Amino acid sequence: MALPGSLRRQPANRGLMSHCTHYHIVVFLLTFFSYSLFHASRKTFSNVKVSISSQWTPSCLNSTAPELRPYELWNSSHLFPNAEEATLFLGTLDTIFLFSYAVGLFVSGIVGDRLNLRWVLSFGMCSSALVVFFFGTLTEWLQFYNKWFYCCLWVVNGLLQSTGWPCVVAVMGNWFGKAGRGFVFGLWSACASVGNILGAFLASCVLKYGYEYAFLVTASVQFAGGVIVFFGLLTSPKEVGLPEPGADEDGSVEEDANRPLMGNDDAYDDDRNYSIQATDTASQPKAIGFFQACCLPGVVLYSLAYACLKLVNYSFFFWLPFYLSNNFGWKEAEADQLSIWYDVGGIIGGTVQGLISDVLQKRAPVLAISLVFAVGSLFGYSRSPNSKPINALIMAITGFFIGGPSNMISSAISADLGRQDVVKGSSEALATVTGIVDGTGSIGAAVGQYLVSLIQENLGWMWVFYFFILM
């Protein structure tokens, strides 16, 4: 006779610790730093925009241009007549990247469920590193400047970088079951913020020699990381003879397959489904289709929710330093340093809220309560006084309540959606579902950057925060 759910349920921490091996730690670190390197290359481009703008503008109109550059050579190769048009083109490249990245996510998720995740991830890392090298280093060494060439490279870069998130989430979902998944994925999802810090550090170390060396260093590290991932990453516990995550070695009774994903209190998910990258090709389940994945319970709703949250997150990423400088008159360097507190709040929020969702064995109520508090924190931050300590505190609180749910949806909940009972043992879905969720979020982020600039120009910053509250 089947035991009641309350008796069958194991504490999240005990289930997590009892199955953790050194393989789990290696997989955690490799996937963490592989995606960090993707974000590091994005952050490098953001950090060297001023230097790039100087290179693309005639020296007679730009006081920051290198003094030793021959005037005749520079005038024959500059792209834009002034710094304003150069900055506008750099913003256009951001939009191009986000849209191509969003499209690529839908495709990469499907590809990841049909090919070896290790191959796809390694290919994306190495190929993206080469594109970044061509974009920022080789073109400068060859003194080749062309707007259409830059646009094409950045479209390709967005498509290649999209291989990262669906693959790393799928690999993590293979190794870590639902027991403790909220805490593990909440901690692991800090990889994007760590990548931003790493990219800023690498760029600042060599930027004095020229922006092309910032791209060179970042691309070299990312390419090396792709090689390490190819030879060192294990995509499934079955590759080393370990049991599937969540499998009960004592042989507990199988639960009702019709149980909703994060619903009933008496529900217990033992995650006894096949690995996404099982080595036994004879028992390899068939990959799920794109529209089938969209029809899975919760996928569309969480995708739309993530589109709203990623819009706000990326708006803070792109616009927060500008807002602090514009609204309070603080120096650009000080605003850049202060904006880190939003990421810090998101890291803590994702970890703490993930742990709470593990204890409650529910995700949605934790997210809903957090977003209610996020409305209050956004309203409070919009009225922050001209004080750096107070601003940093409210900023961290805002990041806690917005970044936390955003990190959970893109990682732990995406893994839950792709491993639910509807597809158990018969199809592949994890990478496809992750691509759909993150792809929809990226479309929201891309559209949001234009809307924020439009609202700010016509109505002011207060209405921008009202827009964030609505999202």
Salt bridges, closest charged atoms under 4 A:
ASP94 OD2 - LYS49 NZ 2.32
GLU140 OE2 - ARG69 NH2 3.39
GLU255 OE1 - ARG259 NE 2.91
GLU255 OE2 - LYS424 NZ 3.89
ASP265 OD1 - LYS362 NZ 3.38
ASP270 OD2 - ARG272 NH2 2.76
ASP270 OD1 - LYS424 NZ 3.48
ASP271 OD2 - ARG181 NH2 2.67
GLU334 OE1 - LYS388 NZ 2.92
ASP358 OD1 - ARG363 NH1 3.07
ASP416 OD1 - ARG181 NH1 2.45
ASP416 OD2 - ARG363 NE 2.71
ASP421 OD1 - LYS424 NZ 3.01
ASP438 OD1 - LYS310 NZ 2.87
